[in-house]
Amino acid sequence: MQFTVSGRTVEIFSNTEGKAPLVILNTIRNEGEKIFGKCLESDCKNFTLAAISGLNWNYDLSPWPTPAIRNNKYGFGGADGYISELTASIIPGICAKLPEKPEYTAIAGYSLAGLFALYSAYRTDVFSRIASVSGSLWFPGFTEFVQSHDFEKQPEIIFLSLGESEAKTRDKILAPVRKNTEFLADFYKSCGIQTVFELNPGNHFNDTIGRTANGISKMIGKGS
């Protein structure tokens, strides 16, 4: 099923029996069908995936402007507005098309969408579980933000992953990504949140579909 809401394209993929989790996935290239198929190859079968595209990727998914990145030429800083869209119109529009109210709503994303998945839980209580897959947790100021803010609703489960080569870069902005991701995994565990951290082979661009599906599967499977 595909439809448009608030100017965004939403594709719904489902193989549910009765009440089931809803996973919100922000995408850049309409990968939803491939990711859903990969999930079905694992033990993760009874859920609904809502893949959202048509995003201004850098702007919609980043929490604040950051002059550290090429003088902010990419227009970062619109996540709060997009979170308002999600909660006010997009997610209600998705739920209106489902046969039953979701068991719970989770959020997953890759790269900047992984950063957004974590950040969104500090701005709304909609999401019970989070998967940040190769998340852009190098983003300037994010670890400091986490330490000084509380979740709107503490997630049941947080899944974090990273390619083992992602921190091997000369770019001083990107280089802290592994240190930051491991720090956040430890921090969330210390807060009593069930937290999973995985290192995957390769760099940021290796097996993005498989890694995302794995993150969703682990996020849903844990605690079920």
C-alpha positions in Angstrom: 0.0 0.0 0.0 1.3 3.4 -0.9 -0.1 6.9 -0.2 1.0 10.5 0.4 0.6 12.5 3.6 2.0 15.9 4.4 3.9 15.7 1.1 5.7 12.5 2.1 5.4 9.1 0.4 4.5 6.3 2.7 4.7 2.6 1.8 3.1 0.1 4.2 4.3 -3.5 4.2 2.6 -6.0 6.5 2.4 -9.7 7.3 0.5 -9.5 10.5 -1.7 -11.8 12.5 -3.7 -9.9 14.9 -2.2 -7.1 17.0 1.4 -6.4 15.9 4.2 -3.8 16.2 4.4 -0.8 13.8 7.9 0.2 12.7 8.4 3.7 11.3 11.4 3.7 8.9 12.7 6.9 7.3 14.3 6.1 3.9 16.2 7.9 1.2 15.7 5.6 -1.8 12.5 3.8 -1.2 14.2 0.7 0.2 11.2 -0.4 2.3 10.2 -3.5 0.3 13.8 -4.9 0.2 14.2 -4.3 4.0 10.8 -5.8 4.8 11.7 -8.9 2.7 15.0 -9.3 4.5 13.2 -9.1 7.8 10.8 -11.9 6.7 13.9 -14.1 6.0 14.7 -13.9 9.8 12.3 -14.7 12.7 10.9 -11.2 12.5 7.6 -11.8 10.7 4.6 -10.4 12.6 4.9 -6.7 12.2 4.0 -3.7 10.0 6.7 -1.6 8.3 5.9 2.0 7.3 8.7 3.3 5.0 8.6 7.1 4.6 10.5 8.8 1.8 10.3 12.2 0.1 12.4 13.7 2.8 14.8 16.6 2.8 17.4 14.2 4.2 19.9 16.5 5.9 17.4 19.0 7.1 14.5 16.9 8.2 16.6 14.3 10.1 19.1 16.5 11.9 18.4 18.0 15.3 20.1 21.5 15.0 22.2 23.6 12.7 25.9 22.9 13.0 28.4 25.3 11.5 31.1 22.6 12.0 30.0 20.9 8.8 31.0 22.9 5.8 29.5 26.0 7.3 26.1 24.3 7.4 25.7 24.5 3.6 23.5 21.4 3.7 20.8 23.1 5.9 20.8 20.9 9.0 18.4 21.5 11.9 14.8 20.6 10.9 14.2 17.5 13.0 11.8 19.1 15.4 9.5 20.2 12.6 9.5 16.8 11.0 8.8 15.1 14.4 5.7 17.4 14.6 4.6 16.2 11.2 5.2 12.6 12.1 3.1 12.7 15.3 0.4 15.1 14.1 -0.4 13.7 10.6 1.9 11.0 9.2 1.6 8.3 12.0 -2.1 8.9 12.5 -2.5 8.6 8.7 -0.7 5.3 8.8 -2.6 3.9 11.8 -5.9 4.8 10.1 -5.1 2.4 7.3 -4.2 -0.5 9.7 -6.8 -3.2 10.6 -5.9 -2.8 14.3 -4.2 -0.4 16.6 -0.4 -1.3 16.8 0.8 -3.3 19.7 3.4 -0.5 20.0 5.2 1.9 17.7 9.0 1.7 17.1 11.3 3.7 14.9 14.4 2.7 12.9 16.7 4.4 10.6 20.1 4.3 8.9 22.8 7.0 8.9 21.1 10.4 9.7 17.8 8.5 10.0 19.5 6.5 12.8 20.4 9.8 14.6 16.9 11.0 14.1 15.4 7.8 15.6 17.3 8.4 18.8 16.6 12.2 18.9 12.9 11.8 18.2 12.5 9.9 21.5 13.6 13.0 23.4 10.8 15.0 21.7 7.9 12.6 21.6 6.6 9.7 23.7 5.3 7.8 20.6 8.2 5.4 20.2 8.7 2.4 22.5 11.7 0.9 20.7 14.5 2.4 18.7 17.0 1.1 16.1 19.8 3.4 15.1 21.7 1.5 12.4 25.1 3.0 11.5 23.6 6.1 13.0 25.3 9.5 12.5 26.2 9.7 16.1 29.2 11.7 15.2 26.8 14.7 15.0 28.3 17.6 16.9 26.8 18.1 20.3 24.6 15.0 20.3 26.3 13.1 23.2 26.3 16.2 25.3 22.6 16.6 24.5 21.8 13.1 25.6 23.6 13.6 28.9 21.6 16.7 29.7 18.1 15.7 28.5 15.6 13.0 29.4 13.5 10.9 27.0 9.9 11.8 26.8 9.2 8.2 27.5 12.1 5.8 28.2 12.4 3.3 25.5 12.1 -0.4 26.3 14.9 -1.3 23.9 17.6 0.5 22.0 19.5 -1.2 19.2 22.8 0.5 18.0 25.1 -0.8 15.3 28.1 0.5 13.3 30.4 -0.7 10.6 33.8 -1.6 12.1 35.6 0.7 9.5 33.3 3.7 9.9 35.6 5.5 12.3 38.7 5.0 10.1 38.5 8.4 8.4 40.6 11.6 8.2 37.4 13.6 8.6 37.6 15.0 12.1 33.8 15.5 12.2 33.1 11.8 11.4 36.0 10.2 13.2 34.3 10.1 16.7 31.4 8.0 15.5 32.5 4.7 17.1 33.6 6.3 20.3 30.3 8.2 20.5 28.2 5.1 19.7 30.0 2.9 22.2 29.6 5.7 24.8 25.9 6.0 24.2 25.4 2.2 24.4 27.1 2.2 27.8 25.1 5.3 28.9 21.8 3.8 28.0 22.6 0.6 29.7 23.5 2.5 32.8 20.0 4.1 32.6 18.5 0.6 32.8 17.5 0.4 29.2 17.9 -2.9 27.4 20.6 -1.9 24.9 22.2 -3.9 22.1 25.4 -2.7 20.3 26.7 -4.6 17.3 29.8 -4.0 15.1 29.3 -5.1 11.4 31.9 -5.8 8.8 32.9 -2.9 6.4 32.3 0.8 6.2 29.2 3.0 6.2 28.0 1.8 2.8 28.3 -2.0 3.3 25.0 -3.9 3.2 22.7 -1.1 4.2 19.6 -3.2 3.5 20.8 -6.2 5.5 22.0 -4.1 8.4 18.7 -2.2 8.6 16.7 -5.4 8.5 18.9 -6.9 11.2 18.4 -3.8 13.4 14.6 -4.0 13.0 14.6 -7.7 13.7 16.8 -7.4 16.8 14.7 -4.4 18.1 11.4 -6.3 17.7 12.7 -9.7 18.8 14.3 -8.5 22.1 11.8 -8.6 24.9 9.0 -10.1 22.8 
